[in-house]
């Protein structure tokens, strides 16, 4: 089994990534369990932020590190909230309170807007060591549309407002196993696994 440190303290991401990676032969450990501090995320793209987080984790642990930078991109908002998805409505308060504030702001910004098209983007970066000159980078996108009223109790972030038209359900109405097969994160990890199999 391959051991990899996940460069995140987001409980939802850690849960989903561990569940998706386990069947692929990865043993995962959260960076918090190893005392790794959060990396700065000053960049304007998912790939730059993910690379910064992966290298920060590898620098502190000396182990292969995997980072996910992801967010919701709404067409009518010019791609916002994008890389600022976690802090769209501000940085104050615990994660659950921020999620509620982010969703309220999203619905407010889309009031009266007909185009509700959106997609989740996930960029995964795996570095084998801190100075890895060839990090493995993959990207997954999950297309849907935004609904005003939240539906479902699962998931996290914007999931209760992210409708999958083909399924007639929001991401928060999916079971964990189904979401982990379909999501942007599952797509990106699947591509990562294919890349790694090709290198072995």
Contact map, one row per residue, 1 for C-alpha under 8 A:
11100000000000000000000011100000000000000000000000000000000000000000000000000000000000000000000000000000000000000000000000000000000000000000000000000000000000000000000000000000000000000000000000000000
11110000000000000000000011100000000000000000000000000000000000000000000000000000000000000000000000000000000000000000000000000000000000000000000000000000000000000000000000000000000000000000000000000000
11111000000000000000000001111000000000000000000000000000000000010000000000000000000000000000000000000000000000000000000000000000000000000000000000000000000000000000000000000000000000000000000000000000
01111100000000000000000001111000000000000000000000000000000000111100000000000000000000000000000000000000000000000000000000000000000000000000000000000000000000000000000000000000000000000000000000000000
00111110000000000000000000011110000000000000000000000000100000111100000000000000000000000000000000000000000000000000000000000000000000000000000000000000000000000000000000000000000000000000000000000000
00011111000001000000000000011110000000000000000000000000100000001110000000000000000000000000000000000000000000000000000000000000000000000000000000000000000000000000000000000000000000000000000000000000
00001111100000000000000000000110000000000000000000001100100000001111000000000000000000000000000000000000000000000000000000000000000000000000000000000000000000000000000000000000000000000000000000000000
00000111110011000000000000000111000001000000000000000000000000000011000000000000000000000000000000000000000000000000000000000000000000000000000000000000000000000000000000000000000000000000000000000000
00000011111001000000000000000111000001000000000000000000000000000000000000000000000000000000000000000000000000000000000000000000000000000000000000000000000000000000000000000000000000000000000000000000
00000001111111000000000000000000000000000000000000000000000000000000000000000000000000000000000000000000000000000000000000000000000000000000000000000000000000000000000000000000000000000000000000000000
00000000111111100000000000000000000000000000000000000000000000000000000000000000000000000000000000000000000000000000000000000000000000000000000000000000000000000000000000000000000000000000000000000000
00000000011111110000000000000000000000000000000000000000000000000000000000000000000000000000000000000000000000000000000000000000000000000000000000000000001100000000000000000000000000000000000000000000
00000001011111111000000000000000000000000000000000000000000000000000000000000000000000000000000000000000000000000000000000000000000000000000000000000000000000000000000000000000000000000000000000000000
00000101111111111100000000000100000000000000000000000000000000000000000000000000000000000000000000000000000000000000000000000000000000000000000000000000000000000000000000000000000000000000000000000000
00000000001111111110000000000000000000000000000000000000000000000000000000000000000000000000000000000000000000000000000000000000000000000000000000000000000000000000000000000000000000000000000000000000
00000000000111111111000000000000000000000000000000000000000000000000000000000000000000000000000000000000000000000000000000000000000000000000000000000000000000000000000000000000000100000000000000000000
00000000000011111111100000000000000000000000000000000000000000000000000000000000000000000000000000000000000000000000000000000000000000000000000000000000000000000000000000000000000000001000000000000000
00000000000001111111110000110000000000000000000000000000000000000000000000000000000000000000000000000000000000000000000000000000000000000000000000000000000000000000000000000000000000000000000000000000
00000000000000111111111000000000000000000000000000000000000000000000000000000000000000000000000000000000000000000000000000000000000000000000000000000000000000000000000000000000000100000000000000000000
00000000000000011111111100000000000000000000000000000000000000000000000000000000000000000000000000000000000000000000000000000000000000000000000000000000000000000000000000000000000110000100100000000000
00000000000000001111111111110000000000000000000000000000000000000000000000000000000000000000000000000000000000000000000000000000000000000000000000000000000000000000000000000000000000000000100000000000
00000000000000000111111111110000000000000000000000000000000000000000000000000000000000000000000000000000000000000000000000000000000000000000000000000000000000000000000000000000000000000000000000000000
00000000000000000011111111000000000000000000000000000000000000000000000000000000000000000000000000000000000000000000000000000000000000000000000000000000000000000000000000000000000000000000000000000000
00000000000000000001111111000000000000000000000000000000000000000000000000000000000000000000000000000000000000000000000000000000000000000000000000000000000000000000000000000000000000000000000010000000
11000000000000000000111111100000000000000000000000000000000000000000000000000000000000000000000000000000000000000000000000000000000000000000000000000000000000000000000000000000000000000000000000000000
11110000000000000000111111110000000000000000000000000000000000000000000000000000000000000000000000000000000000000000000000000000000000000000000000000000000000000000000000000000000000000000000000000000
11110000000000000100110011111000000000000000000000000000000000000000000000000000000000000000000000000000000000000000000000000000000000000000000000000000000000000000000000000000000000000000000000000000
00111100000000000100110001111100000000000000000000000000000000000000000000000000000000000000000000000000000000000000000000000000000000000000000000000000000000000000000000000000000000000000000000000000
00111100000000000000000000111110100000000000000000000000000000000000000000000000000000000000000000000000000000000000000000000000000000000000000000000000000000000000000000000000000000000000000000000000
00001111100001000000000000011111110000000000000000000000000000000000000000000000000000000000000000000000000000000000000000000000000000000000000000000000000000000000000000000000000000000000000000000000
00001111100000000000000000001111111110000000000000000000100000000000000000000000000000000000000000000000000000000000000000000000000000000000000000000000000000000000000000000000000000000000000000000000
00000001100000000000000000000111111110000000000000000000000000000000000000000000000000000000000000000000000000000000000000000000000000000000000000000000000000000000000000000000000000000000000000000000
00000000000000000000000000001111111100000000000000000000000000000000000000000000000000000000000000000000000000000000000000000000000000000000000000000000000000000000000000000000000000000000000000000000
00000000000000000000000000000111111100000000000000000000000010000000000000000000000000000000000000000000000000000000000000000000000000000000000000000000000000000000000000000000000000000000000000000000
00000000000000000000000000000011111110000000000000000000000000000000000000000000000000000000000000000000000000000000000000000000000000000000000000000000000000000000000000000000000000000000000000000000
00000000000000000000000000000011111111000000000000000000100110000000000000000000000000000000000000000000000000000000000000000000000000000000000000000000000000000000000000000000000000000000000000000000
00000000000000000000000000000011001111100000000000000000000000000000000000000000000000000000000000000000000000000000000000000000000000000000000000000000000000000000000000000000000000000000000000000000
00000001100000000000000000000000000111110000000000001000000000000000000000000000000000000000000000000000000000000000000000000000000000000000000000000000000000000000000000000000000000000000000000000000
00000000000000000000000000000000000011111000000000011001100000000000000000000000000000000000000000000000000000000000000000000000000000000000000000000000000000000000000000000000000000000000000000000000
00000000000000000000000000000000000001111100000000011000000000000000000000000000000000000000000000000000000000000000000000000000000000000000000000000000000000000000000000000000000000000000000000000000
00000000000000000000000000000000000000111110000010011000000000000000000000000000000000000000000000000000000000000000000000000000000000000000000000000000000000000000000000000000000000000000000000000000
00000000000000000000000000000000000000011111000010000000000000000000000000000000000000000000000000000000000000000000000000000000000000000000000000000000000000000000000000000000000000000000000000000000
00000000000000000000000000000000000000001111110110000000000000000000000000000000000000000000000000000000000000000000000000000000000000000000000000000000000000000000000000000000000000000000000000000000
00000000000000000000000000000000000000000111110110000000000000000000000000000000001000000000000000000000000000000000000000000000000000000000000000000000000000000000000000000000000000000000000000000000
00000000000000000000000000000000000000000011111110000000000000000000000000000000001000000000000000000000000000000000000000000000000000000000000000000000000000000000000000000000000000000000000000000000
00000000000000000000000000000000000000000011111111000000000000000000110000000000001000000000000000000000000000000000000001100000000000000000000000000000000000000000000000000000000000000000000000000000
00000000000000000000000000000000000000000000111111100000000000000000100000000000000000000000000000000000000000000000000000111000000000001000000000000000000000000000000000000000000000000000000000000000
00000000000000000000000000000000000000000011111111110000000000000000000000000000000000000000000000000000000000000000000000000000000000000000000000000000000000000000000000000000000000000000000000000000
00000000000000000000000000000000000000001111111111111000000000000000100000000000000000000000000000000000000000000000000000000000000000000000000000000000000000000000000000000000000000000000000000000000
00000000000000000000000000000000000000000000011111111100000000000011100000000000000000000000000000000000000000000000000000111000000000000000000000000000000000000000000000000000000000000000000000000000
00000000000000000000000000000000000000000000001111111110000000000010000000000000000000000000000000000000000000000000000000001000000000000000000000000000000000000000000000000000000000000000000000000000
00000000000000000000000000000000000000111000000111111111000000000000000000000000000000000000000000000000000000000000000000000000000000000000000000000000000000000000000000000000000000000000000000000000
00000010000000000000000000000000000001111000000011111111100000000010000000000000000000000000000000000000000000000000000000000000000000000000000000000000000000000000000000000000000000000000000000000000
00000010000000000000000000000000000000000000000001111111110000001110000000000000000000000000000000000000000000000000000000001110010000000000000000000000000000000000000000000000000000000000000000000000
00000000000000000000000000000000000000000000000000111111111000001000000000000000000000000000000000000000000000000000000000000010111000000000000000000000000000000000000000000000000000000000000000000000
00000000000000000000000000000000000000100000000000011111111100000000000000000000000000000000000000000000000000000000000000000000010000000000000000000000000000000000000000000000000000000000000000000000
00001110000000000000000000000010000100100000000000001111111110101000000000000000000000000000000000000000000000000000000000000000000000000000000000000000000000000000000000000000000000000000000000000000
00000000000000000000000000000000000000000000000000000111111111111000000000000000000000000000000000000000000000000000000000000011110000000000000000000000000000000000000000000000000000000000000000000000
00000000000000000000000000000000000000000000000000000011111111000000000000000000000000000000000000000000000000000000000000000000110000000000000000000000000000000000000000000000000000000000000000000000
00000000000000000000000000000000000100000000000000000001111111000000000000000000000000000000000000000000000000000000000000000000000000000000000000000000000000000000000000000000000000000000000000000000
00000000000000000000000000000000010100000000000000000000111111100000000000000000000000000000000000000000000000000000000000000000000000000000000000000000000000000000000000000000000000000000000000000000
00000000000000000000000000000000000000000000000000000000011111110000000000000000000000000000000000000000000000000000000000000000110000000000000000000000000000000000000000000000000000000000000000000000
00011000000000000000000000000000000000000000000000000000110011111000000000000000000000000000000000000000000000000000000000000001100000000000000000000000000000000000000000000000000000000000000000000000
00111000000000000000000000000000000000000000000000000000010001111100000000000000000000000000000000000000000000000000000000000111100000000000000000000000000000000000000000000000000000000000000000000000
00011110000000000000000000000000000000000000000000000110110000111110000000000000000000000000000000000000000000000000000000000111100000000000000000000000000000000000000000000000000000000000000000000000
00011110000000000000000000000000000000000000000000000100000000011111000000000000000000000000000000000000000000000000000000011110000000000000000000000000000000000000000000000000000000000000000000000000
00000111000000000000000000000000000000000000000001101100000000001111100000000000000000000000000000000000000000000000000000011100000000000000000000000000000000000000000000000000000000000000000000000000
00000011000000000000000000000000000000000000000001000000000000000111110000000000000000000000000000000000000000000000000001111000000000000000000000000000000000000000000000000000000000000000000000000000
00000000000000000000000000000000000000000000011011000000000000000011111000000000001000000000000000000000000000000000000001110000000000000000000000000000000000000000000000000000000000000000000000000000
00000000000000000000000000000000000000000000010000000000000000000001111100000000011000000000000000000000000000000000000111100000000000000000000000000000000000000000000000000000000000000000000000000000
00000000000000000000000000000000000000000000000000000000000000000000111110000000111111000000000000000000000000000000000111000000000000000000000000000000000000000000000000000000000000000000000000000000
00000000000000000000000000000000000000000000000000000000000000000000011111000011111010000000000000000000000000000000011110000000000000000000000000000000000001000000000000000000000000000000000000000000
00000000000000000000000000000000000000000000000000000000000000000000001111101111110000000000000000000000000000000000011110000000000000000000000000000000000000000000000000000000000000000000000000000000
00000000000000000000000000000000000000000000000000000000000000000000000111111111110000000000000000000000000000000001111000000000000000000000000000000000000000000000000000000000000000000000000000000000
00000000000000000000000000000000000000000000000000000000000000000000000011111111000000000000000000000000000000000011110000000000000000000000000000000000000000000000000000000000000000000000000000000000
00000000000000000000000000000000000000000000000000000000000000000000000001111110000000000000000000000000000001001011100000000000000000000000000000000000000000000000000000000000000000000000000000000000
00000000000000000000000000000000000000000000000000000000000000000000000011111111100000000000000000000000000010000000000000000000000000000000000000000000000000000000000000000000000000000000000000000000
00000000000000000000000000000000000000000000000000000000000000000000000011111111000000000000000000000000000000000000000000000000000000000000000000000000000000000000000000000000000000000000000000000000
00000000000000000000000000000000000000000000000000000000000000000000000111111111110000000000000000000000000000000000000000000000000000000000000000000000000000000000000000000000000000000000000000000000
00000000000000000000000000000000000000000000000000000000000000000000000111101111111110000000000000000000000000000000000000000000000000000000000000000000000000000000000000000000000000000000000000000000
00000000000000000000000000000000000000000000000000000000000000000000001111001011111110010000000000000000000000000000000000000000000000000000000000000000000000000000000000000000000000000000000000000000
00000000000000000000000000000000000000000000000000000000000000000000011111000011111110000000000000000000000000000000000000000000000000000000000000000000000000000000000000000000000000000000000000000000
00000000000000000000000000000000000000000001110000000000000000000000111100000001111111000000000000000000000000000000000000000000000000000000000000000000000000000000000000000000000000000000000000000000
00000000000000000000000000000000000000000000000000000000000000000000001000000001111111110000000000000000000000000000000000000000000000000000000000000000000000000000000000000000000000000000000000000000
00000000000000000000000000000000000000000000000000000000000000000000001100000001111111110000000000000100000000000000000000000000000000000000000000000000000000000000000000000000000000000000000000000000
00000000000000000000000000000000000000000000000000000000000000000000001000000000001111110000000001100100000000000000000000000000000000000000000000000000000010000000000000000000000000000000000000000000
00000000000000000000000000000000000000000000000000000000000000000000000000000000000111111110000001000100000000000000000000000000000000000000000000000000000000000000000000000000000000000000000000000000
00000000000000000000000000000000000000000000000000000000000000000000000000000000100111111100000000000100100000000000000000000000000000000000000000000000000000000000000000000000000000000000000000000000
00000000000000000000000000000000000000000000000000000000000000000000000000000000000000111110000001001100100000000000000000000000000000000000000000000000000000000000000000000000000000000000000000000000
00000000000000000000000000000000000000000000000000000000000000000000000000000000000000111111000001000000000000000000000000000000000000000000000000000000000000000000000000000000000000000000000000000000
00000000000000000000000000000000000000000000000000000000000000000000000000000000000000101111100001000000000000000000000000000000000000000000000000000000000000000000000000000000000000000000000000000000
00000000000000000000000000000000000000000000000000000000000000000000000000000000000000000111110001000000000000000000000000000000000000000000000000000000000000000000000000000000000000000000000000000000
00000000000000000000000000000000000000000000000000000000000000000000000000000000000000000011111011000000000000000000000000000000000000000000000000000000000000000000000000000000000000000000000000000000
00000000000000000000000000000000000000000000000000000000000000000000000000000000000000000001111111000000000000000000000000000000000000000000000000000000000000000000000000000000000000000000000000000000
00000000000000000000000000000000000000000000000000000000000000000000000000000000000000000000111111100000000000000000000000000000000000000000000000000000000000000000000000000000000000000000000000000000
00000000000000000000000000000000000000000000000000000000000000000000000000000000000000000000011111110000000000000000000000000000000000000000000000000000000000000000000000000000000000000000000000000000
00000000000000000000000000000000000000000000000000000000000000000000000000000000000000000000111111111000000000000000000000000000000000000000000000000000000000000000000000000000000000000000000000000000
00000000000000000000000000000000000000000000000000000000000000000000000000000000000001101111111111111100000000000000000000000000000000000000000000000000000000000000000000000000000000000000000000000000
00000000000000000000000000000000000000000000000000000000000000000000000000000000000001000000001111111110000000000000000000000000000000000000000000000000000111000000000000000000000000000000000000000000
00000000000000000000000000000000000000000000000000000000000000000000000000000000000000000000000111111111000000000000000000000000000000000000000000000000000000000000000000000000000000000000000000000000
00000000000000000000000000000000000000000000000000000000000000000000000000000000000000001000000011111111100000000000000000000000000000000000000000000000000000000000000000000000000000000000000000000000
00000000000000000000000000000000000000000000000000000000000000000000000000000000000011111000000001111111110000000000000000000000000000000000000000000000000001000000000000000000000000000000000000000000
00000000000000000000000000000000000000000000000000000000000000000000000000000000000000000000000000111111111000000000000000000000000000000000000000000000000011001000000000000000000000000000000000000000
00000000000000000000000000000000000000000000000000000000000000000000000000000000000000000000000000011111111100000000000000000000000000000000000000000000000000000000000000000000000000000000000000000000
00000000000000000000000000000000000000000000000000000000000000000000000000000000000000011000000000001111111110000000000000000000000000000000000000000000000000000000000000000000000000000000000000000000
00000000000000000000000000000000000000000000000000000000000000000000000000000000000000000000000000000111111111000000000000000000000000000000000000000000000000000000000000000000000000000000000000000000
00000000000000000000000000000000000000000000000000000000000000000000000000000000000000000000000000000011111111100000000000000000000000000000000000110000000000000000000000000000000000000000000000000000
00000000000000000000000000000000000000000000000000000000000000000000000000000000000000000000000000000001111111100000000000000000000000000000000000000000000000000000000000000000000000000000000000000000
00000000000000000000000000000000000000000000000000000000000000000000000000001000000000000000000000000000111111100000000000000000000000000000000000000000000000000000000000000000000000000000000000000000
00000000000000000000000000000000000000000000000000000000000000000000000000010000000000000000000000000000011111111001000000000000000000000000000000000000000000000000000000000000000000000000000000000000
00000000000000000000000000000000000000000000000000000000000000000000000000000000000000000000000000000000001111111000000000000000000000000000000000000000000000000000000000000000000000000000000000000000
00000000000000000000000000000000000000000000000000000000000000000000000000000000000000000000000000000000000001111100000000000000000000000000000000000000000000000000000000000000000000000000000000000000
00000000000000000000000000000000000000000000000000000000000000000000000000010000000000000000000000000000000001111111000000000000000000000000000000000000000000000000000000000000000000000000000000000000
00000000000000000000000000000000000000000000000000000000000000000000000000000000000000000000000000000000000000011111000000000000000000000000000000000000000000000000000000000000000000000000000000000000
00000000000000000000000000000000000000000000000000000000000000000000000000110000000000000000000000000000000000001111100000000000000000000000000000000000000000000000000000000000000000000000000000000000
00000000000000000000000000000000000000000000000000000000000000000000000001110000000000000000000000000000000001001111110000000000000000000000000011100000000000000000000000000000000000000000000000000000
00000000000000000000000000000000000000000000000000000000000000000000000001110000000000000000000000000000000000000011111000000000000000000000001111000000000000000000000000000000000000000000000000000000
00000000000000000000000000000000000000000000000000000000000000000000000111100000000000000000000000000000000000000001111100000000000000000000001111000000000000000000000000000000000000000000000000000000
00000000000000000000000000000000000000000000000000000000000000000000000111000000000000000000000000000000000000000000111110000000000000000000111110000000000000000000000000000000000000000000000000000000
00000000000000000000000000000000000000000000000000000000000000000000011110000000000000000000000000000000000000000000011111000000000000000000111000000000000000000000000000000000000000010000000000000000
00000000000000000000000000000000000000000000000000000000000000000000011110000000000000000000000000000000000000000000001111100000000000000011110000000000000000000000000000000000000000011000000000000000
00000000000000000000000000000000000000000000010000000000000000000001111000000000000000000000000000000000000000000000000111110000000000000011100000000000000000000000000000000000000000011001000000000000
00000000000000000000000000000000000000000000011001000000000000000001110000000000000000000000000000000000000000000000000011111000000000001111000000000000000000000000000000000000000000001001000000000000
00000000000000000000000000000000000000000000001001000000000000000111100000000000000000000000000000000000000000000000000001111100000000011110000000000000000000000000000000000000000000000001100100000000
00000000000000000000000000000000000000000000001001100100000000000111000000000000000000000000000000000000000000000000000000111110000000111100000000000000000000000000000000000000000000000000000000000000
00000000000000000000000000000000000000000000000000000100000000011110000000000000000000000000000000000000000000000000000000011111000000111000000000000000000000000000000000000000000000000000000000000000
00000000000000000000000000000000000000000000000000000110010000011100000000000000000000000000000000000000000000000000000000001111110101110000000000000000000000000000000000000000000000000000000000000000
00000000000000000000000000000000000000000000000000000000010000111000000000000000000000000000000000000000000000000000000000000111110100100000000000000000000000000000000000000000000000000000000000000000
00000000000000000000000000000000000000000000000000000010011001111000000000000000000000000000000000000000000000000000000000000011111100000000000000000000000000000000000000000000000000000000000000000000
00000000000000000000000000000000000000000000000000000111011001000000000000000000000000000000000000000000000000000000000000000011111100000000000000000000000000000000000000000000000000000000000000000000
00000000000000000000000000000000000000000000000000000010000000000000000000000000000000000000000000000000000000000000000000000000111110000000000000000000000000000000000000000000000000000000000000000000
00000000000000000000000000000000000000000000000000000000000000000000000000000000000000000000000000000000000000000000000000000011111111100000000000000000000000000000000000000000000000000000000000000000
00000000000000000000000000000000000000000000000000000000000000000000000000000000000000000000000000000000000000000000000000000000001111100000000000000000000000000000000000000000000000000000000000000000
00000000000000000000000000000000000000000000000000000000000000000000000000000000000000000000000000000000000000000000000000000010000111110000000000000000000000000000000000000000000000000000000000000000
00000000000000000000000000000000000000000000000000000000000000000000000000000000000000000000000000000000000000000000000000001111000111111000000000000000000000000000000000000000000000000000000000000000
00000000000000000000000000000000000000000000000000000000000000000000000000000000000000000000000000000000000000000000000000011110000001111100000000000000000000000000000000000000000000000000000100100000
00000000000000000000000000000000000000000000001000000000000000000000000000000000000000000000000000000000000000000000000000111100000000111110000000000000000000000000000000000000000000000000000100000000
00000000000000000000000000000000000000000000000000000000000000000000000000000000000000000000000000000000000000000000000000111000000000011111000000000000000000000000000000000000000000000001101100000000
00000000000000000000000000000000000000000000000000000000000000000000000000000000000000000000000000000000000000000000000011110000000000001111100000000000000000000000000000000000000000010011001000000000
00000000000000000000000000000000000000000000000000000000000000000000000000000000000000000000000000000000000000000000000011100000000000000111110000000000000000000000000000000000000000111111000000000000
00000000000000000000000000000000000000000000000000000000000000000000000000000000000000000000000000000000000000000000001111000000000000000011111000000000000000000000000000000000000000110011000000000000
00000000000000000000000000000000000000000000000000000000000000000000000000000000000000000000000000000000000000000000001110000000000000000001111100000000000000000000000000000000000001110000000000000000
00000000000000000000000000000000000000000000000000000000000000000000000000000000000000000000000000000000000000000000111100000000000000000000111110000000000000000001000000000000000000000000000000000000
00000000000000000000000000000000000000000000000000000000000000000000000000000000000000000000000000000000000000000000111000000000000000000000011111000000000000000111100000000000000000000000000000000000
00000000000000000000000000000000000000000000000000000000000000000000000000000000000000000000000000000000000000000001111000000000000000000000001111100000000000000111100000000000000000000000000000000000
00000000000000000000000000000000000000000000000000000000000000000000000000000000000000000000000000000000000000000001110000000000000000000000000111110000000000001110000000000000000000000000000000000000
00000000000000000000000000000000000000000000000000000000000000000000000000000000000000000000000000000000001000000001000000000000000000000000000011111100000000001110000000000000000000000000000000000000
00000000000000000000000000000000000000000000000000000000000000000000000000000000000000000000000000000000001000000000000000000000000000000000000001111100000000001000000000000000000000000000000000000000
00000000000000000000000000000000000000000000000000000000000000000000000000000000000000000000000000000000000000000000000000000000000000000000000000111110000000001000000000000000000000000000000000000000
00000000000000000000000000000000000000000000000000000000000000000000000000000000000000000000000000000000000000000000000000000000000000000000000000111111000000011000000000000000000000000000000000000000
00000000000000000000000000000000000000000000000000000000000000000000000000000000000000000000000000000000000000000000000000000000000000000000000000001111100000011000000011011000000000000000000000000000
00000000000000000000000000000000000000000000000000000000000000000000000000000000000000000000000000000000000000000000000000000000000000000000000000000111110000010000000001111100000000000000000000000000
00000000000000000000000000000000000000000000000000000000000000000000000000000000000000000000000000000000000000000000000000000000000000000000000000000011111000010000000000011000000000000000000000000000
00000000000000000000000000000000000000000000000000000000000000000000000000000000000000000000000000000000000000000000000000000000000000000000000000000001111100110000000000111111000000000000000000000000
00000000000100000000000000000000000000000000000000000000000000000000000000000000000000000000000000000000000000000000000000000000000000000000000000000000111110110000000000110001000000000000000000000000
00000000000100000000000000000000000000000000000000000000000000000000000000000000000000000000000000100000000000000000000000000000000000000000000000000000011111110000000000010000000000000000000000000000
00000000000000000000000000000000000000000000000000000000000000000000000000000000000001000000000000100010000000000000000000000000000000000000000000000000001111110000000000000000000000000000000000000000
00000000000000000000000000000000000000000000000000000000000000000000000100000000000000000000000000100110000000000000000000000000000000000000000000000000000111111100000000000000000000000000000000000000
00000000000000000000000000000000000000000000000000000000000000000000000000000000000000000000000000000000000000000000000000000000000000000000000000000000011111111110000001110000000000000000000000000000
00000000000000000000000000000000000000000000000000000000000000000000000000000000000000000000000000000000000000000000000000000000000000000000000000000111111111111110000001111000000000000000000000000000
00000000000000000000000000000000000000000000000000000000000000000000000000000000000000000000000000000010000000000000000000000000000000000000000001111110000001111110000001110000000000000000000000000000
00000000000000000000000000000000000000000000000000000000000000000000000000000000000000000000000000000000000000000000000000000000000000000000000111100000000001111111000001110000000000000000000000000000
00000000000000000000000000000000000000000000000000000000000000000000000000000000000000000000000000000000000000000000000000000000000000000000000111100000000000111111100111100000000000000000000000000000
00000000000000000000000000000000000000000000000000000000000000000000000000000000000000000000000000000000000000000000000000000000000000000000001110000000000000000111111111100000000000000000000000000000
00000000000000000000000000000000000000000000000000000000000000000000000000000000000000000000000000000000000000000000000000000000000000000000000110000000000000000011111110000000000000000000000000000000
00000000000000000000000000000000000000000000000000000000000000000000000000000000000000000000000000000000000000000000000000000000000000000000000000000000000000000001111100000000000000000000000000000000
00000000000000000000000000000000000000000000000000000000000000000000000000000000000000000000000000000000000000000000000000000000000000000000000000000000000000000001111110000000000000000000000000000000
00000000000000000000000000000000000000000000000000000000000000000000000000000000000000000000000000000000000000000000000000000000000000000000000000000000000000000011111111000000000000000000000000000000
00000000000000000000000000000000000000000000000000000000000000000000000000000000000000000000000000000000000000000000000000000000000000000000000000000010000000000011101111111100000000000000000000000000
00000000000000000000000000000000000000000000000000000000000000000000000000000000000000000000000000000000000000000000000000000000000000000000000000000011000000111111000111111100000000000000000000000000
00000000000000000000000000000000000000000000000000000000000000000000000000000000000000000000000000000000000000000000000000000000000000000000000000000001011000111111000011111100001000000000000000000000
00000000000000000000000000000000000000000000000000000000000000000000000000000000000000000000000000000000000000000000000000000000000000000000000000000011111100111100000011111110000000000000000000000000
00000000000000000000000000000000000000000000000000000000000000000000000000000000000000000000000000000000000000000000000000000000000000000000000000000011110000010000000011111110000000000000000000000000
00000000000000000000000000000000000000000000000000000000000000000000000000000000000000000000000000000000000000000000000000000000000000000000000000000001010000000000000011111111011000000000000000000000
00000000000000000000000000000000000000000000000000000000000000000000000000000000000000000000000000000000000000000000000000000000000000000000000000000000010000000000000000011111111000000000000000000000
00000000000000000000000000000000000000000000000000000000000000000000000000000000000000000000000000000000000000000000000000000000000000000000000000000000011000000000000000000111111100000000000000000000
00000000000000000000000000000000000000000000000000000000000000000000000000000000000000000000000000000000000000000000000000000000000000000000000000000000000000000000000000000011111110000000000000000000
00000000000000000000000000000000000000000000000000000000000000000000000000000000000000000000000000000000000000000000000000000000000000000000000000000000000000000000000000000111111111000000000000000000
00000000000000000000000000000000000000000000000000000000000000000000000000000000000000000000000000000000000000000000000000000000000000000000000000000000000000000000000000100111111111100000000000000000
00000000000000010011000000000000000000000000000000000000000000000000000000000000000000000000000000000000000000000000000000000000000000000000000000000000000000000000000000000001111111101100000000000000
00000000000000000001000000000000000000000000000000000000000000000000000000000000000000000000000000000000000000000000000000000000000000000000000000000000000000000000000000000000111111100110000000000000
00000000000000000000000000000000000000000000000000000000000000000000000000000000000000000000000000000000000000000000000000000000000000000000010000000000000000000000000000000000011111110110000000000000
00000000000000000000000000000000000000000000000000000000000000000000000000000000000000000000000000000000000000000000000000000000000000000001110000000000000000000000000000000000001111111110000000000000
00000000000000000000000000000000000000000000000000000000000000000000000000000000000000000000000000000000000000000000000111000000000000000011110000000000000000000000000000000000000001111111000000000000
00000000000000001000000000000000000000000000000000000000000000000000000000000000000000000000000000000000000000000000000011100000000000000001000000000000000000000000000000000000000100111111100000000000
00000000000000000001000000000000000000000000000000000000000000000000000000000000000000000000000000000000000000000000000000000000000000000001000000000000000000000000000000000000000111111111110000000000
00000000000000000000000000000000000000000000000000000000000000000000000000000000000000000000000000000000000000000000000000000000000000000011100000000000000000000000000000000000000011111111111000000000
00000000000000000000000000000000000000000000000000000000000000000000000000000000000000000000000000000000000000000000000001110000000000000111100000000000000000000000000000000000000000011111111100000000
00000000000000000001100000000000000000000000000000000000000000000000000000000000000000000000000000000000000000000000000000010000000000000100000000000000000000000000000000000000000000001111111110000000
00000000000000000000000000000000000000000000000000000000000000000000000000000000000000000000000000000000000000000000000000000000000000000000000000000000000000000000000000000000000000000111111111000000
00000000000000000000000000000000000000000000000000000000000000000000000000000000000000000000000000000000000000000000000000000000000000000110000000000000000000000000000000000000000000000011111111100000
00000000000000000000000000000000000000000000000000000000000000000000000000000000000000000000000000000000000000000000000000010000000000011100000000000000000000000000000000000000000000000001111111110000
00000000000000000000000100000000000000000000000000000000000000000000000000000000000000000000000000000000000000000000000000000000000000000000000000000000000000000000000000000000000000000000111111111000
00000000000000000000000000000000000000000000000000000000000000000000000000000000000000000000000000000000000000000000000000000000000000000000000000000000000000000000000000000000000000000000011111111100
00000000000000000000000000000000000000000000000000000000000000000000000000000000000000000000000000000000000000000000000000000000000000010000000000000000000000000000000000000000000000000000001111111110
00000000000000000000000000000000000000000000000000000000000000000000000000000000000000000000000000000000000000000000000000000000000000000000000000000000000000000000000000000000000000000000000111111111
00000000000000000000000000000000000000000000000000000000000000000000000000000000000000000000000000000000000000000000000000000000000000000000000000000000000000000000000000000000000000000000000011111111
00000000000000000000000000000000000000000000000000000000000000000000000000000000000000000000000000000000000000000000000000000000000000000000000000000000000000000000000000000000000000000000000001111111
00000000000000000000000000000000000000000000000000000000000000000000000000000000000000000000000000000000000000000000000000000000000000000000000000000000000000000000000000000000000000000000000000111111
00000000000000000000000000000000000000000000000000000000000000000000000000000000000000000000000000000000000000000000000000000000000000000000000000000000000000000000000000000000000000000000000000011111
